[in-house]
């Protein structure tokens, strides 16, 4: 019996795959892009939450006992996701782990609708609610602005955010999928510190041994800058809205869920910066 990991080309599913592989637990890594989209160590199969034919084909070729679900980037994603939960349950899946986010609430549009459906379906479940990923800072956009411009542009002002590493999210997901007893609750996956972007910039300055500046933008300027950088107007407004909410301390919080589940505290931002400093090399 295998574990299905959706979002195979994302940040967390491949990390969960690596943990399962190290423990010699069988898994299937599903991706909308299909074979070739994952790492060579963990090949992917075609799985598209909005294409039911891919569900059927996957279950014809594997016996699945648990599923890790990531939100697909489609409108009203809870509609196909809830339908998939019913399909998978009928195929013998007994446990679902949903990676949602800070704003998810039972019954609320978004992952809250899936969370509610899992409860009503009577399956074993766990809803992960991580804050912002540290890895966002090492992706191409921010890797460029930090590495080449020595700047971080946001509309987050002085808002505090408990940045979390995808490594910690994946490890919690691994336990939620494989521990003998299901958690049947939500877990707040937060980093060990509530940091402003000024503090993030200070830490990067220390690690990189050069001045990194956090540039505080108003909402309109941030949207305009993201659009000029190549984002769609919709996604630029979405990102900016999250940052404006963060400026009001929407993300701020504390939780011991990572340590309680994994047995160790979550990674600090300074450790993450040390591990990834080559990404922001100015050379």
WOFEN-V219939 format. One record per residue. N is the residue number from 1. RES is the residue in one letter. BURIAL is # if it has 9 or more other ideal C-beta (glycine too) atoms within 8 Angstrom, else .. Layout:
n = [N N]
res = [RES RES]
burial = [BURIAL BURIAL]
//
This chain:
n = [1 2 3 4 5 6 7 8 9 10 11 12 13 14 15 16 17 18 19 20 21 22 23 24 25 26 27 28 29 30 31 32 33 34 35 36 37 38 39 40 41 42 43 44 45 46 47 48 49 50 51 52 53 54 55 56 57 58 59 60 61 62 63 64 65 66 67 68 69 70 71 72 73 74 75 76 77 78 79 80 81 82 83 84 85 86 87 88 89 90 91 92 93 94 95 96 97 98 99 100 101 102 103 104 105 106 107 108 109 110 111 112 113 114 115 116 117 118 119 120 121 122 123 124 125 126 127 128 129 130 131 132 133 134 135 136 137 138 139 140 141 142 143 144 145 146 147 148 149 150 151 152 153 154 155 156 157 158 159 160 161 162 163 164 165 166 167 168 169 170 171 172 173 174 175 176 177 178 179 180 181 182 183 184 185 186 187 188 189 190 191 192 193 194 195 196 197 198 199 200 201 202 203 204 205 206 207 208 209 210 211 212 213 214 215 216 217 218 219 220 221 222 223 224 225 226 227 228 229 230 231 232 233 234 235 236 237 238 239 240 241 242 243 244 245 246 247 248 249 250 251 252 253 254 255 256 257 258 259 260 261 262 263 264 265 266 267 268 269 270 271 272 273 274 275 276 277 278 279 280 281 282 283]
res = [X X X X X X X X X X X X X X X X X X X X X X X X X X X X X X X X X X X X X X X X X X X X X X X X X X X X X X X X X X X X X X X X X X X X X X X X X X X X X X X X X X X X X X X X X X X X X X X X X X X X X X X X X X X X X X X X X X X X X X X X X X X X X X X X X X X X X X X X X X X X X X X X X X X X X X X X X X X X X X X X X X X X X X X X X X X X X X X X X X X X X X X X X X X X X X X X X X X X X X X X X X X X X X X X X X X X X X X X X X X X X X X X X X X X X X X X X X X X X X X X X X X X X X X X X X X X X X X X X X X X X X X X X X X X X X X X X X X X X X X X X X X]
burial = [. # # # # # # # # . # # # # # # # # # # # . . . . . # # # # # # . # . . # # . . . # . # # # # . # . . . . # # . # # # . . . . # # # # # # # # # . . . . # # . # # # # # # # # # # . . . # . # # # # # # . # . # . . . # . # # # # # # # # # . . # . # . # # # # # # # # # # # . # # . . . # # # # # # . . # # # . # # # . . # # # # # # # # . # # # # # # # # # # # . . . # # . . # # . # # # . . . # # # . . # # # # # # . # # . . . # . # . . # . # . # # # . # # # . . . # . . . # # # . # # . . # # # # # . . # # # # . # . # # # . # # . . . # # # # # . # # . . # # . . # . . .]
//
